[in-house]
Amino acid sequence: MMSLKALGPIDLSLMHQGAAGMENLSSSIGHNMAQSNPFFDAGEMNGSSFCSKQFSIIVDKESKKARVFLYTQIGTLSNYKRLISFLNSADESWTIFFFINSPGGSITSGFNIAQAVLDCRANLITVNMGMAASMGSAILIAGKKILVMTPSTTMFHMSSAGSQGNSMVLENQVKQLNKYIQYFYRKLVLDKGILTEDEVNNIIENDGNLYLSAANFTTRLKTAGLLYTREN
């Protein structure tokens, strides 16, 4: 079982070096954890840490703080059950920084993670440390407070999928998926005040892609009261 101290010193100055710095930080942490023990149990808020190819969790029980790093394309849901369990187990006394550098991926997995972030009782801050696109942006905006590193890009769009099978079944699946994504945009994104109604309609009705720079997104977060600062 690995403790936080076993990772050695973590160079947090990389957090201030933009996307490249954050990617180096998450990669080095994941590498160090995997070198010490390629697969160790995150437990349920018991002060241990966890690393896989998909994400890393670093827990400091004494300070009741944790860092989550999601740094790849989002894959099969079974790969994230420990992450979801971890988020579900954190109570109001914990602070979690959830760092994201992902182009998106599985819609099912992405929305399950985003829902876990929404439901998490901890003070959970999501951070775009490079790219948060598609399902990555869905997870990003689920945080109680949000921070975007400079430079970083956030991208919103409708779902895309490639499947094989019965055409009628696939058609029904796509319809249900689109309903869920429309609900997500209209209820979560729009209600939080991150995007305008015209922008949401363009994404849903015209299959538009919306790319937001760090500066643009930061301004929106300030206006919506969602920007993380040390004071909040």
C-alpha positions as CSV (number, residue, x, y, z in Angstrom):
1,M,0.0,0.0,0.0
2,M,1.5,3.3,-1.0
3,S,1.2,6.5,1.0
4,L,1.5,10.0,-0.4
5,K,5.0,10.4,1.1
6,A,6.2,7.4,-0.9
7,L,5.8,9.4,-4.1
8,G,8.6,11.8,-3.0
9,P,8.5,15.5,-3.6
10,I,5.9,16.7,-6.1
11,D,6.9,19.8,-8.2
12,L,3.7,21.8,-8.0
13,S,5.5,24.7,-9.8
14,L,4.5,22.7,-13.0
15,M,0.9,23.7,-12.3
16,H,1.9,27.3,-13.3
17,Q,3.5,26.3,-16.6
18,G,0.3,25.8,-18.5
19,A,-0.8,22.7,-20.3
20,A,2.6,21.2,-20.9
21,G,3.5,21.6,-17.3
22,M,0.4,19.9,-16.0
23,E,0.7,17.1,-18.5
24,N,4.3,16.5,-17.3
25,L,3.1,16.7,-13.7
26,S,0.4,14.1,-14.2
27,S,2.6,11.8,-16.3
28,S,5.5,11.9,-13.7
29,I,3.1,11.2,-10.8
30,G,1.6,8.3,-12.7
31,H,5.0,7.0,-13.6
32,N,6.4,7.2,-10.1
33,M,3.3,5.5,-8.7
34,A,3.4,2.7,-11.2
35,Q,7.1,2.2,-10.7
36,S,6.6,1.7,-7.0
37,N,3.6,-0.5,-7.3
38,P,1.8,-1.0,-10.7
39,F,-1.6,-1.6,-9.2
40,F,-2.5,-0.6,-5.7
41,D,-5.8,-0.2,-3.9
42,A,-7.2,3.3,-3.6
43,G,-9.4,2.2,-0.7
44,E,-12.2,4.4,0.4
45,M,-10.7,7.7,1.6
46,N,-8.2,5.7,3.8
47,G,-5.1,7.7,2.9
48,S,-3.8,5.4,0.2
49,S,-3.4,6.2,-3.5
50,F,-4.1,4.6,-6.8
51,C,-2.7,4.6,-10.3
52,S,-3.9,3.0,-13.6
53,K,-3.3,3.8,-17.3
54,Q,-6.5,5.8,-17.3
55,F,-6.2,7.9,-14.1
56,S,-4.3,8.5,-10.9
57,I,-5.6,9.4,-7.4
58,I,-3.3,10.9,-4.7
59,V,-4.8,11.0,-1.3
60,D,-3.5,12.8,1.8
61,K,-5.6,11.6,4.7
62,E,-4.1,14.0,7.3
63,S,-5.1,17.1,5.4
64,K,-8.2,15.5,3.8
65,K,-7.1,16.6,0.4
66,A,-6.9,14.6,-2.8
67,R,-5.8,15.0,-6.4
68,V,-7.3,13.1,-9.3
69,F,-5.6,13.1,-12.7
70,L,-7.5,12.0,-15.8
71,Y,-5.0,12.2,-18.6
72,T,-6.1,9.9,-21.5
73,Q,-9.0,9.2,-23.8
74,I,-12.0,7.9,-21.7
75,G,-12.5,4.2,-22.2
76,T,-14.6,1.3,-20.9
77,L,-16.7,2.1,-17.8
78,S,-15.2,-0.8,-15.9
79,N,-11.8,1.0,-15.9
80,Y,-13.3,3.8,-13.8
81,K,-15.2,2.0,-11.1
82,R,-12.5,2.8,-8.5
83,L,-12.6,6.4,-9.4
84,I,-16.4,6.6,-9.2
85,S,-16.3,4.7,-5.9
86,F,-13.7,7.1,-4.6
87,L,-15.8,10.2,-5.5
88,N,-18.9,8.6,-4.0
89,S,-17.1,7.9,-0.7
90,A,-15.7,11.5,-0.1
91,D,-17.7,13.6,2.4
92,E,-18.0,17.3,3.0
93,S,-14.7,17.4,5.0
94,W,-12.6,16.6,1.9
95,T,-11.2,18.9,-0.9
96,I,-10.6,17.2,-4.2
97,F,-8.8,18.8,-7.2
98,F,-9.8,16.9,-10.4
99,F,-7.3,17.6,-13.2
100,I,-8.4,16.8,-16.7
101,N,-6.4,16.5,-19.9
102,S,-8.6,14.4,-22.2
103,P,-9.9,14.5,-25.7
104,G,-13.1,12.7,-24.6
105,G,-14.1,9.2,-25.4
106,S,-16.8,6.8,-24.2
107,I,-20.1,8.6,-23.7
108,T,-21.3,6.1,-21.2
109,S,-18.2,6.3,-19.1
110,G,-17.9,10.1,-19.4
111,F,-21.4,10.7,-18.2
112,N,-21.0,8.3,-15.3
113,I,-17.9,10.1,-14.2
114,A,-19.5,13.5,-14.7
115,Q,-22.5,12.3,-12.6
116,A,-20.2,11.1,-9.8
117,V,-18.5,14.5,-9.8
118,L,-21.9,16.2,-9.6
119,D,-23.0,14.0,-6.7
120,C,-19.7,14.1,-4.8
121,R,-20.2,15.7,-1.4
122,A,-16.6,16.9,-1.2
123,N,-15.5,20.4,-2.2
124,L,-14.5,19.3,-5.7
125,I,-12.7,21.6,-8.1
126,T,-12.2,20.5,-11.7
127,V,-9.2,21.8,-13.6
128,N,-8.6,21.8,-17.3
129,M,-4.8,21.3,-17.5
130,G,-4.6,21.2,-21.3
131,M,-7.5,19.8,-23.3
132,A,-11.0,19.1,-22.0
133,A,-13.0,18.1,-25.1
134,S,-16.3,16.2,-25.6
135,M,-16.7,14.0,-22.5
136,G,-13.7,15.8,-21.0
137,S,-15.7,19.0,-21.0
138,A,-18.7,17.3,-19.5
139,I,-16.7,16.2,-16.5
140,L,-15.0,19.6,-16.3
141,I,-18.2,21.6,-15.9
142,A,-19.6,19.2,-13.3
143,G,-17.2,20.6,-10.7
144,K,-18.5,22.8,-7.9
145,K,-15.8,25.3,-8.9
146,I,-13.7,25.2,-12.1
147,L,-10.2,26.4,-13.0
148,V,-8.6,26.4,-16.5
149,M,-4.8,26.6,-16.9
150,T,-3.1,28.8,-19.5
151,P,-3.0,27.7,-22.2
152,S,-5.8,25.2,-22.4
153,T,-8.8,24.5,-24.6
154,T,-12.3,23.5,-23.7
155,M,-14.5,22.0,-26.5
156,F,-18.3,21.3,-26.5
157,H,-20.1,19.3,-29.2
158,M,-22.8,16.7,-29.8
159,S,-22.0,13.0,-29.5
160,S,-20.4,11.0,-32.3
161,A,-20.4,7.3,-32.5
162,G,-19.6,4.3,-34.7
163,S,-21.5,1.1,-34.1
164,Q,-22.5,-2.1,-35.8
165,G,-25.6,-4.2,-35.4
166,N,-29.3,-4.1,-36.0
167,S,-30.2,-0.8,-37.7
168,M,-33.5,-0.3,-35.8
169,V,-31.7,-0.9,-32.4
170,L,-28.9,1.4,-33.3
171,E,-31.3,4.1,-34.4
172,N,-33.2,3.9,-31.1
173,Q,-29.9,4.0,-29.2
174,V,-28.8,7.1,-31.0
175,K,-32.2,8.8,-30.3
176,Q,-32.0,8.0,-26.6
177,L,-28.4,9.2,-26.5
178,N,-29.2,12.5,-28.2
179,K,-32.1,13.1,-25.7
180,Y,-29.7,12.6,-22.8
181,I,-27.1,14.9,-24.3
182,Q,-29.7,17.6,-25.0
183,Y,-30.8,17.3,-21.4
184,F,-27.2,17.7,-20.3
185,Y,-26.7,20.8,-22.3
186,R,-30.0,22.4,-21.5
187,K,-30.1,21.6,-17.8
188,L,-26.5,21.6,-16.7
189,V,-24.5,23.8,-19.1
190,L,-27.2,26.4,-19.7
191,D,-28.4,26.5,-16.1
192,K,-24.8,27.1,-14.9
193,G,-24.5,30.0,-17.2
194,I,-21.4,28.8,-19.0
195,L,-22.8,28.9,-22.5
196,T,-25.5,31.1,-24.0
197,E,-28.8,29.7,-25.3
198,D,-27.8,30.4,-28.9
199,E,-24.5,28.5,-28.4
200,V,-26.3,25.5,-26.9
201,N,-28.9,25.5,-29.7
202,N,-26.1,25.6,-32.3
203,I,-24.5,22.6,-30.7
204,I,-27.7,20.6,-30.4
205,E,-29.5,21.6,-33.6
206,N,-26.6,22.2,-36.0
207,D,-24.1,19.8,-34.6
208,G,-21.7,22.7,-34.0
209,N,-18.4,22.5,-32.3
210,L,-17.6,25.2,-29.8
211,Y,-13.9,25.8,-28.8
212,L,-13.2,28.1,-25.9
213,S,-9.7,29.4,-25.0
214,A,-8.6,29.7,-21.4
215,A,-9.1,33.4,-21.4
216,N,-12.6,33.2,-22.8
217,F,-13.7,30.3,-20.5
218,T,-12.2,32.1,-17.5
219,T,-14.3,35.2,-18.2
220,R,-17.4,33.0,-18.5
221,L,-16.6,31.2,-15.2
222,K,-16.1,34.6,-13.4
223,T,-19.5,35.8,-14.7
224,A,-21.2,32.6,-13.7
225,G,-19.6,32.6,-10.2
226,L,-17.9,29.3,-10.9
227,L,-14.2,30.3,-11.1
228,Y,-12.0,28.7,-8.4
229,T,-9.8,31.1,-6.5
230,R,-7.8,30.5,-3.3
231,E,-10.5,32.6,-1.5
232,N,-13.3,30.2,-2.3
